[in-house]
C-alpha cells in the first residue's frame, strides 16, 4: 500500500459524553466525498487518551464500517505500555483496520534503544503494516532519524508520521532510508516544506474541515509539480493552520466542525471548550473560509 496523499486524523464526536455515531458517519462521508486518501481514527485529534478500551475499539469498528473499503483506515493504537500497544494493535487488525499508527511511548521517556525494542516487539507480534508516530511535544521524547532508519528495516514498519517540527529531521530520515520509507507530515503548517524534502503526504488535522483544499495543496506540489501554485495555496491556508492550534488540539478543530454543522460542541475532560475570545476568532475563521453553517 502506497502512503501518499491526505490522511485525516479524524475527531471523535461526542454527545452526552458518548460516541456520537451519527456525527462520525456524517463526518466520514464528508471526508470521502472530498477526496481524502485515508482516515486515521483514535489519534491525538481523536482524543484517544480519554477513550475507554471499549470506546477505542468501537470508533475503529465504526470507521471501518462507514468507510466501506473506499479508503484505507489507519487506526491509532499507540501506548506507553508495549503490552497494551500490542493488544490495541491486535484488536485493530481484527476489526478490519488496514494499518496502525503508533506514537512513541509517552511519559516514561524511553531511550533510543527502548524505542527501537518497543516498536520492533509490536511489529513482530502483530502482522499488520505499522506507521511510526514521532511527536516529542506531546510525548516528551524525540525518536532520532537513526532509530527510525533501524526500524525501517523491519518489513511491516512502512512509514512515519513526523511531527517533531523539524524539516531537517524529516530530510535526515529521507537520507538515511534512501527515500524508500514513507514520510508523512504530522503538522499541517509544515506539510509543504516537508514535501520538499521527501514527504509524500500528511496526516492532517485541518482536513477534518477542509479536505478538498488540503488535497489541492498535495496535488499542486506532488502531481502537477507546480511549486508556485502550491505556495499560493499554502499561503492562503496558513491562517487556518495557525487557527486550529490556537488552543490545544483538537479543541479548535472541534469548534470549527461545530460551526460547520458537522458535530456537536463537546470535548472530554481534561480538554474543555475554548475561551469566548477563541470561539469568536474561530467563528470568524470559519466564515473567512466559507465553512460557517450555523
C-alpha angles and dihedrals in degrees: 000000000000114000102216132132138017119339115184118224090214124214121237106237115217132197121183088350092302131103108277098223095181092054091046091054091048092049093048091050089051090052096049093044089055096052108255116167097222147345129241113200124185098026129125090288089050091058091240094167091066098042116102116236089256092049091048090056092043094054091050091046092050093046091052090047097048094043091058091202092295092125134006120274114219107193121208107233105156126135140165086240114073091206092053092046089055091049093049092046092050090050092050091051092051090049091056104259113159096213140358131232115211123190122213108268109273132217098010091070102213123203121252089263090051090051091050093050093046095055093038091055094050091047091050094048099046123043100215132108109269130205117200118224119209114188110147093174088068103031105036094233132086119212107221123230088243091058091047090051091053091050091047088068090067106094100227095044097091109167151343136245098218114203103152090116091238121119088189091057091052090048090051091052088052091050096047093047092044091235092294097110121076115246118194122187113242092194124066091206090059099039095106096041091049092050087056090060098043111290114138100199149340139258094217140201092185093058090069085077105017107031095147093052092047090051090050090054091051094047094046092058104029104031106025094033087219104147094175091055091046091052090049092052092045091051091051092049097044096092089052092050090051093046096056091059098044086108129017114305126280095025096082098040091050090052090052092048088053090053087050091055093240101113143013121263098257138125131171123247135288081040113067141181117294122261117271090252092052092046092054090048091051090048089055091048090050090053093045091057095042095250103117114113104158 
